[in-house]
Every structure is written in C-alpha cells, then in structure tokens.
Amino acid sequence: MSIRIGILGYGNLGRGVECAIKQNPDMELAAVFTRRDPAGVSILTKEAAVCSAAEAMEWKDRIDVMILCGGSATDLPVQTPEYAGAFNVVDSFDTHARIPEHFANVDAAAKAGNKVGIISVGWDPGMFSLNRMYANAILPQGNDYTFWGKGVSQGHSDAIRRIPGVKDAKQYTIPVEAALESVRNGENPCLSTREKHTRECFVVLEPGADAASVENAIITMPNYFADYDTTVHFISEEELRAKHSGIPHGGFVLRSGKTGWEEEHNHLIEYSLKLDSNPEFTSCVIVAYARAAYRLASQGVTGCKTVFDIPPAYLSVKSGEELRGSML
C-alpha cells in the first residue's frame, strides 16, 4: 500500500515535494491544497486532486501524511499546530530561535489528535542539525561552526516579500571566506554571528513604495537580518528575473575537536552541501521524513518529533535487511 501524501501550498517547495514523491515508489500524491483558486493551479501529477485549502479537513481519512509547504514567518506557526490535530504532518519551519516554542505548540496539538508531527525538516534545520549533533557526540571537546551559502534563502526571501511595499525579492546568504578558512586551518576562532556571514538582498518595490522604509524594515528584522551586515539593492522586476531566477544554496557544518589524554591530537569533521535547487533538495528531505511519520504513526506514536528523534532506518524505503547488506 502506498503512503498517501497531501501537499498544503503549491509554491517552490510544494512543487519540489511533488517531484520527490515521484522518485519514491512507496508513495503517491493524493491531493494538493491551495489558498488560490484551484481551477487556476496546474500540477504535474494528473491523478491527484487539486483542492481549496478550506477543504483539507474533509480529507482526514484519505491522507496518511500532510506536508506543509508554507513559509516560516507567518504560515507554519499557525498551520502546523492546526493541521497536526487532524493529520500526521511534516513541516520545514526554519526560524531557529522559535523552534522550542513551535515544538511545544505542535506537540500539544498532535497529542490531542493522536497524530505525529515532525517539524523543522530540511537541510538546516535538518541534515545540518544531525551532523552538528553527531559531531558533538563524537568530539565532546571541541567547537562548532556552521556556514551557509553562498545561496538563496527561501525563508529570508519570503520574510522580505511580506514587508509592505515589496513586490518581489531574493536574499543571498554569503559566508565570510576568511572566517571559514580560519576554522579549516584549526585556529578555533571565536566568531560572532556578524563575523561569519553577510546577507545581500535584491528587492523589487511596489509602485510608490518608500525605499528607505523598506530597507530599514529589512536590516532591523529580528531573527533574520538584525544580527548581520546586510546590503539591500533595489532593482527592476526584469533584472530580478534575468539575474536572480535560480534558487541555489548550500553550506558547511564543521566541528574541530581534540582527543587524547592530554588532548594532543586535533580533528576536523566537515559536512558540506552544494545544491542547484534549495527547495527541491529540501523537499527530498521532507519526503523521507514523511515516510518516518507514517511508520511512527503506524506504531501508535503521537506528538511532535524533530530529526533528532527519528531512527535513520525509518527514512529509507529499504528494509532493515537491505540496509545492513548494502550500506552498513
């Protein structure tokens, strides 16, 4: 029996999830739910339904896992607790500072509905989180470093687009090269948030919008830009399409550590990603965790989980025997 997936929201992430489902033989897309007019939304999976988001609750018995593809700024803090009471859900909530609060809200809703909710799934938070945890467990005496980019941050771009007066925007996160090299050289620098990354924004204004007000709203935005050196460029819609239409990203997780009785030996763990498409890669991670949500729910597990709580074997379509024989 295929795992029946629902997608709430059909933007870049939702389209990526649809493509990822196609690559997983134990899954099928049951329906896409949208806040737009369903008649105007064309999807690739011909046998799946396209429905209004207002109809989602009518599908409670026809969907095994609902994947929530909204933005972290305003959508997911509301949507994930709401839908976790009726569906097993997976989201990609990526506002790191608010994850504990989001976890508590989803946990209460999922337990009340006897469902499983897996939050903050993607590559950071997500795969990078796991690598930070593994490295800390292996090298307890050491230092952590995470660098993102150069690439387009979907969450930060979405946050800019929600500012009044902004028609469209792309935001690039850029590692400070000198800081990255210092870590790789084993210098164990003590780096502030501002010393590790810069942020560069390309913004298209609505007619009549005040550029100075928009720029101030961006560079002072807490949790997104306030702690970084941020540059804002105002450009035309045509230039944004011509020069900034892609969604690449990537980054590095590093931990430098010491071992030995006198801590005389140095070690460096590095995990890196280079992604042509941020949303498509994120979608692939989410779909693997949708499988885990289904398996946990089948075992009677309820409540909110993160990537830290999921056995790795639950992500794979392969059986335990296949994994032991081919990957261990």
FENDA-V950563 format. One record per residue. N is the residue number from 1. SS is DSSP state (2 for helix, 1 for strand, 0 for the rest). Layout:
# FENDA-V950563
[[N SS] [N SS]]
This chain:
# FENDA-V950563
[[1 0] [2 0] [3 1] [4 1] [5 1] [6 1] [7 1] [8 1] [9 0] [10 0] [11 0] [12 2] [13 2] [14 2] [15 2] [16 2] [17 2] [18 2] [19 2] [20 2] [21 2] [22 2] [23 0] [24 0] [25 0] [26 0] [27 1] [28 1] [29 1] [30 1] [31 1] [32 1] [33 1] [34 1] [35 0] [36 0] [37 0] [38 2] [39 2] [40 2] [41 0] [42 0] [43 0] [44 0] [45 0] [46 0] [47 0] [48 0] [49 1] [50 1] [51 1] [52 1] [53 2] [54 2] [55 2] [56 2] [57 2] [58 2] [59 2] [60 0] [61 0] [62 0] [63 0] [64 0] [65 1] [66 1] [67 1] [68 1] [69 0] [70 0] [71 0] [72 0] [73 0] [74 0] [75 0] [76 2] [77 2] [78 2] [79 2] [80 2] [81 2] [82 2] [83 2] [84 2] [85 0] [86 0] [87 0] [88 0] [89 1] [90 1] [91 0] [92 0] [93 0] [94 0] [95 0] [96 2] [97 2] [98 2] [99 2] [100 2] [101 2] [102 2] [103 2] [104 2] [105 2] [106 2] [107 2] [108 2] [109 2] [110 2] [111 2] [112 2] [113 0] [114 0] [115 0] [116 1] [117 1] [118 1] [119 0] [120 0] [121 0] [122 0] [123 1] [124 0] [125 0] [126 1] [127 2] [128 2] [129 2] [130 2] [131 2] [132 2] [133 2] [134 2] [135 2] [136 2] [137 2] [138 2] [139 0] [140 0] [141 0] [142 1] [143 1] [144 1] [145 1] [146 1] [147 1] [148 1] [149 0] [150 0] [151 1] [152 1] [153 0] [154 2] [155 2] [156 2] [157 2] [158 2] [159 2] [160 2] [161 2] [162 0] [163 0] [164 0] [165 0] [166 1] [167 1] [168 1] [169 1] [170 1] [171 1] [172 1] [173 1] [174 1] [175 1] [176 0] [177 2] [178 2] [179 2] [180 2] [181 2] [182 2] [183 2] [184 2] [185 0] [186 0] [187 0] [188 0] [189 0] [190 0] [191 0] [192 0] [193 2] [194 2] [195 2] [196 2] [197 1] [198 1] [199 1] [200 1] [201 1] [202 1] [203 1] [204 1] [205 1] [206 0] [207 0] [208 0] [209 0] [210 0] [211 2] [212 2] [213 2] [214 2] [215 2] [216 2] [217 2] [218 2] [219 2] [220 0] [221 0] [222 0] [223 0] [224 0] [225 0] [226 0] [227 0] [228 0] [229 1] [230 1] [231 1] [232 1] [233 1] [234 1] [235 0] [236 0] [237 2] [238 2] [239 2] [240 2] [241 2] [242 2] [243 2] [244 0] [245 0] [246 0] [247 1] [248 0] [249 1] [250 1] [251 1] [252 1] [253 1] [254 1] [255 1] [256 1] [257 1] [258 1] [259 1] [260 0] [261 0] [262 0] [263 0] [264 0] [265 1] [266 1] [267 1] [268 1] [269 1] [270 1] [271 1] [272 1] [273 1] [274 1] [275 1] [276 0] [277 1] [278 2] [279 2] [280 2] [281 2] [282 2] [283 2] [284 2] [285 2] [286 2] [287 2] [288 2] [289 2] [290 2] [291 2] [292 2] [293 2] [294 2] [295 2] [296 2] [297 2] [298 2] [299 0] [300 0] [301 0] [302 0] [303 1] [304 1] [305 1] [306 0] [307 2] [308 2] [309 2] [310 0] [311 0] [312 2] [313 2] [314 2] [315 2] [316 0] [317 0] [318 0] [319 0] [320 2] [321 2] [322 2] [323 2] [324 2] [325 2] [326 2] [327 0] [328 0]]
